[in-house]
Amino acid sequence: MIRVIRLLLILLRVVTWPWRISYRALRKRRFWKGFLVIVLVVMLLAIPRSTRVLSPAEYAARGYEYGLVGWEVANFLDKWVHRVRELLPGVGSSTQEKREALARYLMLNEEIEVARDDLDGASAAEQDDDELVTLLERVDDLESERRELRNDVEELLESAIDAILKELDIGELGPLTWPPVDFRLDSTPRVLITSPRDRISRIESILIDPGITLAERETIEETIHEGSDLSGIVLGTGGVATFPTVIPDDRDLLSTLDVAAHEWLHAYLIFRPLGRAYWDGDDLTTLNETLANMFGEEVGRAAYERVTGETLPPPEPFIPEMTPNAGDGDPGGFNYRAFMRETRLHTDDLLAEADIDGAEAYMERRRVELQDHGIFIRKINQAYFAFTGSYGDDPASVSPIGAQIQEFRTYVENAGELVKAIQGVDSYEKFVQRLDRERSAHGAQSGG
C-alpha cells in the first residue's frame, strides 16, 4: 500500500510541476520570473487549435476526436482507487470471487451480443417503440452489470500477465513491473488513417470517438478525399497503449489477454529506442507492431493457461509467402490470406505505374468479390492497406519484417528474450544487422 501511495504522489508531482515552479519563484521574490512562467503555462493551455494550420486529417476529424484526456482522468484515478482498496484487509475481493466475476463477465459478453442482435432485428423490422425501449433497456442493464464486474476481472487478468512477465524476466524494476500491467476494459477508440493516393504509406493517425456513426465515418473519409490528394479511412482498434491501456470489453478471454500483453509491450518499449522510433518510418512502425503481435500472442497464451489451467494447442505457424491455398485444409477452398496478399501486390503494381484510378477501382472490385465469400469489409483503399500492412504478419503486408521477426524468434528462448534482443535498435538497418549476428552465431545461412 505504501508503494501505491508513493506512486500516486509521484504522479501528482509530475502533473503540478509548472505551478510548483511558479510558486517557488514568487516566494523568492522573483516576481517577474514566476509571473512569466504562469503566463506561459496559461497560454499553452488556452491557445485554440484554430491558431495553427490543421492537416487534412485534423480538419476532417474536428468534433470527432477521442477525448483522451477525459478518458485518462475518469479511468486512471478509478483504477488506482480500486487498487488501493484491494490492499485493505477484509475489503478486497478474494481470488475465487474474481474468478467467479470473470466467468460471469464472459457470459455477459455473449448475452450482450444476443441482446444487441435482437435490438437490431427489432429496429429493422420497425417494431413498436415500447418493444424497442424494452430491448434497449435489456442491453443497458447487461452492460451496466458488466461494468460492475470489470475491476475484479481486470485485477485477475493483470495479475496473470504480470506473473508471466516475471517468468520471462522482462520489465522488472525491483519487486515491481515497469510499466505496471494496468488496463481498462472499455469501448476502444477508432482511428483515422491517411495515406498518399499514389502509394501506400501511413502519414497520420488520429484517435476517433468510438461512438461515431457509419455516416459520420464516411463523411470524414469523403472530406479527406475531396480536400486533398490523400486516402483516408476510419477503422476500429484492437486496443490503445494509454495508461491504463484501453482493451476491448467484448472479446473472449484469450483475445483479451493477447491484446493486453500486446499493448503492455508498446508501453514498455516507449522507454526504449525501438519504441521511441515508432513513427520514424513505415519499417519502424511495422517492426514495433509485429514484435508486439508475437509477444502478445505468446504472453497471452501463457496467461490464459495460468488463469484456466488448460493447455492450448500450438499456434498456427506464420506463413510469410502465401501461395494459392497455402495453409488451407481444402485445396479448392478460398484462401483469404492469399487473396489479400495478391490484392496488395497488384495494387502496388498499379500505383507504381501511376494508375491511381485503376488501383482504386481494382481495390473496390476485390472488396465486392470478398462479399461473395461471406467476408465483408466496408472499404479497401490505400489508407486501409497502410494500416493493416503495418503488421508484418498480416496478409496485407509486403514487408519482410514478419518473416524476419519469426526467424529471430527461433534463435532465442522466449518472447521476452526476443524483445530484449532488439529493443535497443532505432532503425531497420540496425535490426537487420542484429538479425545477421544471430544468424552467424547460430550457424544459419545469411539472407534477408
MIKEMI-256028 format. One record per residue (C-alpha): residue number from 1; x, y negated, z. Coordinates in steps of 0.05 Angstrom, whole numbers, plus 5000, padded with zeros to 4 digits. Each point is the difference from the previous one (the first is absolute). Last residue first. Layout:
@i->NUM u->X v->Y w->Z
...
***
This chain:
@i->448 u->5344 v->5223 w->4082
@i->447 u->5054 v->5052 w->4995
@i->446 u->5056 v->5030 w->5040
@i->445 u->5001 v->5076 w->5009
@i->444 u->4992 v->5019 w->5072
@i->443 u->5059 v->5022 w->5043
@i->442 u->4966 v->4978 w->5064
@i->441 u->5048 v->4942 w->5014
@i->440 u->5000 v->4981 w->4927
@i->439 u->4925 v->4997 w->4997
@i->438 u->4998 v->4960 w->5065
@i->437 u->5050 v->4950 w->4972
@i->436 u->4958 v->4994 w->4937
@i->435 u->4939 v->4985 w->5042
@i->434 u->5036 v->4943 w->5036
@i->433 u->5022 v->4972 w->4933
@i->432 u->4929 v->5004 w->4975
@i->431 u->4975 v->4963 w->5062
@i->430 u->5054 v->4947 w->4991
@i->429 u->4976 v->4988 w->4929
@i->428 u->4928 v->4995 w->5023
@i->427 u->5019 v->4943 w->5046
@i->426 u->4997 v->4986 w->5074
@i->425 u->5027 v->5065 w->5028
@i->424 u->5003 v->5009 w->5076
@i->423 u->4937 v->5041 w->5007
@i->422 u->5028 v->5053 w->4954
@i->421 u->5029 v->5054 w->5045
@i->420 u->4958 v->4981 w->5060
@i->419 u->4936 v->5011 w->4961
@i->418 u->5022 v->5069 w->4975
@i->417 u->5023 v->5020 w->5070
@i->416 u->4930 v->4985 w->5026
@i->415 u->4968 v->5039 w->4943
@i->414 u->5038 v->5063 w->5019
@i->413 u->5064 v->5039 w->4993
@i->412 u->5032 v->4962 w->4943
@i->411 u->5024 v->5020 w->4930
@i->410 u->4932 v->5024 w->4974
@i->409 u->4969 v->4933 w->5017
@i->408 u->5048 v->4965 w->4952
@i->407 u->4970 v->5041 w->4943
@i->406 u->4929 v->4978 w->5018
@i->405 u->5024 v->4928 w->5005
@i->404 u->5032 v->5006 w->4931
@i->403 u->4938 v->5032 w->4969
@i->402 u->4956 v->4944 w->5025
@i->401 u->5052 v->4947 w->4983
@i->400 u->5003 v->5019 w->4926
@i->399 u->4947 v->4946 w->4986
@i->398 u->4945 v->5012 w->4949
@i->397 u->4945 v->4997 w->5053
@i->396 u->4928 v->5012 w->4982
@i->395 u->5005 v->5072 w->5022
@i->394 u->5015 v->4975 w->5071
@i->393 u->5062 v->5027 w->5035
@i->392 u->5040 v->4936 w->4987
@i->391 u->4946 v->4957 w->5033
@i->390 u->5008 v->4932 w->4967
@i->389 u->4964 v->5028 w->4939
@i->388 u->4933 v->4995 w->5036
@i->387 u->5007 v->4925 w->5008
@i->386 u->5031 v->4980 w->4933
@i->385 u->4955 v->5051 w->4966
@i->384 u->4938 v->4965 w->5025
@i->383 u->5030 v->4932 w->4984
@i->382 u->5011 v->5021 w->4927
@i->381 u->4928 v->5024 w->4993
@i->380 u->4955 v->5057 w->5021
@i->379 u->4933 v->4980 w->5029
@i->378 u->4945 v->5032 w->5040
@i->377 u->5031 v->5069 w->5004
@i->376 u->4950 v->5058 w->4998
@i->375 u->5024 v->5071 w->4992
@i->374 u->4946 v->5049 w->4979
@i->373 u->5038 v->5027 w->4940
@i->372 u->4958 v->4960 w->4950
@i->371 u->5014 v->4940 w->5045
@i->370 u->5074 v->5008 w->4986
@i->369 u->4986 v->4987 w->4927
@i->368 u->4970 v->4933 w->5018
@i->367 u->5064 v->4980 w->5036
@i->366 u->5041 v->5025 w->4941
@i->365 u->4961 v->4956 w->4952
@i->364 u->5010 v->4940 w->5047
@i->363 u->5075 v->5012 w->5002
@i->362 u->5002 v->5004 w->4924
@i->361 u->4963 v->4934 w->4992
@i->360 u->5049 v->4967 w->5048
@i->359 u->5060 v->5028 w->4963
@i->358 u->4972 v->4979 w->4932
@i->357 u->4987 v->4930 w->5025
@i->356 u->5071 v->4995 w->5027
@i->355 u->5034 v->5027 w->4937
@i->354 u->5069 v->4968 w->5014
@i->353 u->5034 v->5065 w->4976
@i->352 u->5026 v->5011 w->5070
@i->351 u->4928 v->4991 w->5024
@i->350 u->4978 v->5057 w->4955
@i->349 u->5056 v->5046 w->5026
@i->348 u->4985 v->4983 w->5072
@i->347 u->4927 v->5017 w->4989
@i->346 u->5022 v->5066 w->4969
@i->345 u->5041 v->5017 w->5062
@i->344 u->4945 v->4980 w->5049
@i->343 u->4946 v->5040 w->4965
@i->342 u->5045 v->5061 w->4993
@i->341 u->5014 v->4996 w->5075
@i->340 u->4926 v->4993 w->5015
@i->339 u->4981 v->5061 w->4958
@i->338 u->5057 v->5043 w->5028
@i->337 u->4979 v->4984 w->5071
@i->336 u->4926 v->5011 w->4985
@i->335 u->5011 v->5069 w->4969
@i->334 u->4936 v->5026 w->4969
@i->333 u->4995 v->5075 w->4997
@i->332 u->5023 v->5047 w->4945
@i->331 u->5059 v->5028 w->5038
@i->330 u->4956 v->5007 w->5063
@i->329 u->5041 v->5001 w->5063
@i->328 u->5028 v->4932 w->4983
@i->327 u->5071 v->4981 w->5020
@i->326 u->5021 v->4980 w->4931
@i->325 u->4937 v->4996 w->4956
@i->324 u->5035 v->4958 w->4947
@i->323 u->5070 v->4981 w->5023
@i->322 u->5012 v->4957 w->5060
@i->321 u->5071 v->4980 w->5016
@i->320 u->5004 v->4982 w->5074
@i->319 u->4966 v->5062 w->5029
@i->318 u->4995 v->4991 w->5076
@i->317 u->4992 v->5066 w->5035
@i->316 u->4932 v->5018 w->5031
@i->315 u->5003 v->4995 w->5075
@i->314 u->5017 v->5062 w->5041
@i->313 u->4941 v->5032 w->5035
@i->312 u->4977 v->4967 w->5065
@i->311 u->5010 v->5031 w->5068
@i->310 u->4944 v->4983 w->5049
@i->309 u->5010 v->4978 w->5072
@i->308 u->4953 v->4942 w->4987
@i->307 u->5038 v->4940 w->5026
@i->306 u->5071 v->5026 w->4990
@i->305 u->4983 v->5030 w->4932
@i->304 u->4971 v->4933 w->4979
@i->303 u->5062 v->4963 w->5026
@i->302 u->5045 v->5045 w->4957
@i->301 u->4956 v->4989 w->4939
@i->300 u->5000 v->4925 w->5011
@i->299 u->5076 v->4999 w->5009
@i->298 u->5012 v->5036 w->4935
@i->297 u->4947 v->4963 w->4959
@i->296 u->5018 v->4932 w->5028
@i->295 u->5074 v->5010 w->4987
@i->294 u->4987 v->5020 w->4928
@i->293 u->4953 v->4942 w->4987
@i->292 u->5044 v->4950 w->5038
@i->291 u->5060 v->5020 w->4956
@i->290 u->4957 v->4990 w->4938
@i->289 u->4976 v->4933 w->5024
@i->288 u->5068 v->4972 w->5018
@i->287 u->5034 v->5025 w->4937
@i->286 u->4943 v->4976 w->4956
@i->285 u->5004 v->4930 w->5030
@i->284 u->5075 v->5000 w->4992
@i->283 u->4994 v->5022 w->4927
@i->282 u->4946 v->4948 w->4986
@i->281 u->5044 v->4942 w->5022
@i->280 u->5025 v->4965 w->5063
@i->279 u->4933 v->5004 w->5035
@i->278 u->5017 v->5060 w->5045
@i->277 u->5071 v->4974 w->5014
@i->276 u->4984 v->4990 w->5074
@i->275 u->4979 v->5072 w->5004
@i->274 u->5065 v->5027 w->4971
@i->273 u->5044 v->4953 w->5042
@i->272 u->4970 v->5023 w->5066
@i->271 u->4953 v->4966 w->5050
@i->270 u->4944 v->5002 w->4949
@i->269 u->5014 v->5074 w->4995
@i->268 u->4965 v->5016 w->5066
@i->267 u->4936 v->4964 w->4981
@i->266 u->4999 v->5035 w->4933
@i->265 u->5013 v->5066 w->5036
@i->264 u->4940 v->4988 w->5045
@i->263 u->4957 v->4991 w->4938
@i->262 u->5017 v->5069 w->4973
@i->261 u->4993 v->5032 w->5069
@i->260 u->4930 v->4971 w->5007
@i->259 u->4982 v->5020 w->4928
@i->258 u->5019 v->5073 w->5012
@i->257 u->4966 v->5002 w->5067
@i->256 u->4935 v->4974 w->4971
@i->255 u->5006 v->5048 w->4940
@i->254 u->5008 v->5060 w->5046
@i->253 u->4941 v->4980 w->5044
@i->252 u->4949 v->4985 w->4946
@i->251 u->4992 v->4928 w->4978
@i->250 u->4945 v->4950 w->5018
@i->249 u->5035 v->4949 w->5045
@i->248 u->5052 v->4980 w->4948
@i->247 u->5064 v->4978 w->5036
@i->246 u->5021 v->4930 w->5021
@i->245 u->5069 v->4994 w->5029
@i->244 u->5003 v->4967 w->5068
@i->243 u->5038 v->4961 w->4980
@i->242 u->4989 v->4993 w->4925
@i->241 u->5026 v->5055 w->4955
@i->240 u->4937 v->5008 w->4957
@i->239 u->4962 v->5063 w->4985
@i->238 u->4973 v->5042 w->4943
@i->237 u->4983 v->4938 w->4960
@i->236 u->4942 v->4987 w->4953
@i->235 u->5010 v->4965 w->4934
@i->234 u->4987 v->4931 w->4971
@i->233 u->5030 v->4995 w->4930
@i->232 u->5037 v->4947 w->4960
@i->231 u->5033 v->4995 w->4932
@i->230 u->5037 v->4936 w->4985
@i->229 u->5006 v->4951 w->4943
@i->228 u->4961 v->4949 w->5041
@i->227 u->4932 v->4969 w->5011
@i->226 u->4956 v->5050 w->4964
@i->225 u->5030 v->5064 w->5028
@i->224 u->5009 v->4971 w->5070
@i->223 u->4928 v->4976 w->5002
@i->222 u->4976 v->5066 w->4972
@i->221 u->5035 v->5038 w->5056
@i->220 u->4971 v->4955 w->5054
@i->219 u->4930 v->5005 w->4970
@i->218 u->5007 v->5076 w->4997
@i->217 u->5015 v->5004 w->5074
@i->216 u->4942 v->4954 w->5015
@i->215 u->4952 v->5044 w->4961
@i->214 u->5025 v->5061 w->5037
@i->213 u->4987 v->4967 w->5066
@i->212 u->5054 v->4978 w->5049
@i->211 u->4993 v->5029 w->5070
@i->210 u->5072 v->5025 w->5003
@i->209 u->5026 v->4928 w->4999
@i->208 u->5058 v->4994 w->4951
@i->207 u->5075 v->5006 w->5012
@i->206 u->5041 v->4967 w->4946
@i->205 u->5053 v->5036 w->4959
@i->204 u->5041 v->4964 w->4946
@i->203 u->5043 v->5015 w->4941
@i->202 u->4996 v->5076 w->4991
@i->201 u->5030 v->5021 w->4933
@i->200 u->4968 v->5033 w->4940
@i->199 u->5016 v->4962 w->4937
@i->198 u->4967 v->4950 w->4952
@i->197 u->4940 v->4987 w->5044
@i->196 u->5043 v->4977 w->5058
@i->195 u->4979 v->5032 w->5065
@i->194 u->4955 v->4979 w->5058
@i->193 u->4975 v->5039 w->5059
@i->192 u->4943 v->4980 w->5047
@i->191 u->4997 v->5044 w->5061
@i->190 u->4942 v->5027 w->5040
@i->189 u->4999 v->4997 w->5075
@i->188 u->4993 v->5062 w->5043
@i->187 u->4936 v->5013 w->5039
@i->186 u->5023 v->5021 w->5069
@i->185 u->5040 v->5051 w->5040
@i->184 u->5053 v->4958 w->5034
@i->183 u->5073 v->5020 w->5004
@i->182 u->5057 v->4999 w->5050
@i->181 u->5061 v->5045 w->4997
@i->180 u->5048 v->4952 w->5034
@i->179 u->5054 v->4968 w->4956
@i->178 u->5042 v->5024 w->5030
@i->177 u->4988 v->5064 w->5041
@i->176 u->5014 v->4993 w->5074
@i->175 u->5044 v->5039 w->5050
@i->174 u->5062 v->4966 w->4974
@i->173 u->4983 v->4970 w->4933
@i->172 u->4985 v->5061 w->4956
@i->171 u->4974 v->4986 w->4931
@i->170 u->5022 v->5066 w->4972
@i->169 u->5025 v->5061 w->5037
@i->168 u->4956 v->5048 w->4960
@i->167 u->4973 v->5031 w->5064
@i->166 u->4988 v->4930 w->5026
@i->165 u->4962 v->4982 w->4937
@i->164 u->4958 v->5063 w->5009
@i->163 u->4981 v->4980 w->5071
@i->162 u->4982 v->4930 w->4976
@i->161 u->4954 v->5030 w->4948
@i->160 u->4963 v->5041 w->5052
@i->159 u->4995 v->4941 w->5049
@i->158 u->4972 v->4955 w->4945
@i->157 u->4948 v->5054 w->4985
@i->156 u->4976 v->5004 w->5072
@i->155 u->5001 v->4925 w->5012
@i->154 u->4964 v->4987 w->4934
@i->153 u->4944 v->5049 w->5018
@i->152 u->4992 v->4969 w->5069
@i->151 u->4995 v->4930 w->4971
@i->150 u->4956 v->5024 w->4942
@i->149 u->4942 v->5028 w->5041
@i->148 u->4958 v->4937 w->5008
@i->147 u->5011 v->4983 w->4927
@i->146 u->4971 v->5067 w->4980
@i->145 u->4937 v->4987 w->5041
@i->144 u->4991 v->4933 w->4966
@i->143 u->5009 v->5032 w->4932
@i->142 u->4946 v->5051 w->5016
@i->141 u->4952 v->4946 w->5025
@i->140 u->5012 v->4956 w->4939
@i->139 u->4987 v->5057 w->4952
@i->138 u->4935 v->5018 w->5035
@i->137 u->4980 v->4927 w->5002
@i->136 u->5009 v->4997 w->4924
@i->135 u->4956 v->5062 w->4992
@i->134 u->4945 v->4970 w->5042
@i->133 u->5005 v->4933 w->4964
@i->132 u->4995 v->5035 w->4932
@i->131 u->4938 v->5039 w->5022
@i->130 u->4967 v->4936 w->5025
@i->129 u->5017 v->4963 w->4936
@i->128 u->4963 v->5049 w->4954
@i->127 u->5039 v->5046 w->4954
@i->126 u->5032 v->4971 w->4938
@i->125 u->5026 v->5068 w->4976
@i->124 u->5070 v->4969 w->4995
@i->123 u->4994 v->4974 w->5071
@i->122 u->4977 v->5067 w->5026
@i->121 u->5058 v->5035 w->4966
@i->120 u->5050 v->4950 w->5026
@i->119 u->4973 v->5007 w->5071
@i->118 u->5001 v->5076 w->4996
@i->117 u->5071 v->4998 w->4974
@i->116 u->5019 v->4954 w->5057
@i->115 u->4969 v->5048 w->5051
@i->114 u->5037 v->5059 w->4970
@i->113 u->5067 v->4963 w->5003
@i->112 u->4984 v->4977 w->5071
@i->111 u->4986 v->5072 w->5022
@i->110 u->5066 v->5025 w->4971
@i->109 u->5040 v->4945 w->5034
@i->108 u->4960 v->5013 w->5064
@i->107 u->5025 v->5071 w->5001
@i->106 u->5072 v->4975 w->4997
@i->105 u->4986 v->4953 w->5059
@i->104 u->4966 v->5055 w->5040
@i->103 u->5061 v->5045 w->4995
@i->102 u->5046 v->4942 w->5015
@i->101 u->4960 v->4979 w->5062
@i->100 u->5003 v->5072 w->5025
@i->99 u->5076 v->4999 w->4991
@i->98 u->5003 v->4934 w->5037
@i->97 u->4959 v->5030 w->5058
@i->96 u->5048 v->5058 w->5002
@i->95 u->5060 v->4953 w->5003
@i->94 u->4968 v->4964 w->5058
@i->93 u->4969 v->4932 w->4992
@i->92 u->5028 v->4940 w->5038
@i->91 u->4974 v->4973 w->5066
@i->90 u->5021 v->5049 w->5055
@i->89 u->5070 v->4970 w->5007
@i->88 u->5011 v->4939 w->4954
@i->87 u->5044 v->5015 w->4941
@i->86 u->4942 v->5007 w->4952
@i->85 u->4978 v->4929 w->5018
@i->84 u->5066 v->4973 w->4976
@i->83 u->4990 v->5035 w->4933
@i->82 u->4928 v->4975 w->4995
@i->81 u->5024 v->4929 w->5013
@i->80 u->5054 v->5012 w->4947
@i->79 u->4951 v->5021 w->4946
@i->78 u->4950 v->4945 w->5015
@i->77 u->5055 v->4948 w->4998
@i->76 u->5025 v->5022 w->4933
@i->75 u->4931 v->5010 w->4970
@i->74 u->4964 v->4933 w->5001
@i->73 u->5061 v->4956 w->4994
@i->72 u->5029 v->5044 w->4944
@i->71 u->4935 v->5000 w->4962
@i->70 u->4994 v->4925 w->5005
@i->69 u->5070 v->4991 w->4975
@i->68 u->4989 v->5049 w->4942
@i->67 u->4934 v->4969 w->4976
@i->66 u->5001 v->5035 w->4932
@i->65 u->4994 v->4950 w->4944
@i->64 u->4933 v->4995 w->4963
@i->63 u->4990 v->4924 w->5004
@i->62 u->5054 v->4986 w->4949
@i->61 u->5020 v->5064 w->4964
@i->60 u->4999 v->4970 w->4930
@i->59 u->5045 v->4942 w->5019
@i->58 u->5048 v->5044 w->5039
@i->57 u->5005 v->5048 w->4940
@i->56 u->5011 v->4944 w->4950
@i->55 u->5054 v->4971 w->5046
@i->54 u->4981 v->4941 w->5042
@i->53 u->5037 v->4934 w->4995
@i->52 u->5009 v->4967 w->5068
@i->51 u->4960 v->4948 w->5037
@i->50 u->4936 v->5042 w->4993
@i->49 u->5025 v->5048 w->5052
@i->48 u->4984 v->4951 w->5055
@i->47 u->5056 v->4974 w->5045
@i->46 u->4975 v->5010 w->5072
@i->45 u->5046 v->5053 w->5029
@i->44 u->5064 v->4973 w->4969
@i->43 u->4979 v->4929 w->5016
@i->42 u->4986 v->5017 w->5073
@i->41 u->5068 v->5034 w->5007
@i->40 u->5036 v->4941 w->4970
@i->39 u->4962 v->4949 w->5043
@i->38 u->5017 v->5040 w->5063
@i->37 u->5074 v->5004 w->4981
@i->36 u->5001 v->4926 w->4985
@i->35 u->4971 v->4983 w->5068
@i->34 u->5050 v->5044 w->5036
@i->33 u->5058 v->4968 w->4965
@i->32 u->4971 v->4931 w->5010
@i->31 u->4990 v->5010 w->5074
@i->30 u->5067 v->5030 w->5019
@i->29 u->4982 v->4983 w->5071
@i->28 u->5025 v->5068 w->5023
@i->27 u->4928 v->5018 w->5016
@i->26 u->4980 v->4981 w->4929
@i->25 u->5052 v->5046 w->4969
@i->24 u->4979 v->5057 w->5045
@i->23 u->4927 v->4991 w->4980
@i->22 u->5016 v->4999 w->4926
@i->21 u->5041 v->5064 w->5005
@i->20 u->4945 v->5034 w->5039
@i->19 u->4947 v->4978 w->4949
@i->18 u->5039 v->5029 w->4941
@i->17 u->5016 v->5065 w->5038
@i->16 u->4928 v->5017 w->5018
@i->15 u->4990 v->5062 w->4955
@i->14 u->5068 v->5030 w->5015
@i->13 u->4994 v->4989 w->5075
@i->12 u->4931 v->5032 w->5001
@i->11 u->5026 v->5061 w->4962
@i->10 u->5057 v->5008 w->5051
@i->9 u->4949 v->4995 w->5056
@i->8 u->4958 v->5055 w->4968
@i->7 u->5061 v->5045 w->4993
@i->6 u->5017 v->4988 w->5073
@i->5 u->4930 v->5018 w->5021
@i->4 u->5004 v->5065 w->4961
@i->3 u->5067 v->5018 w->5031
@i->2 u->4972 v->4988 w->5070
@i->1 u->4942 v->5047 w->4984
***
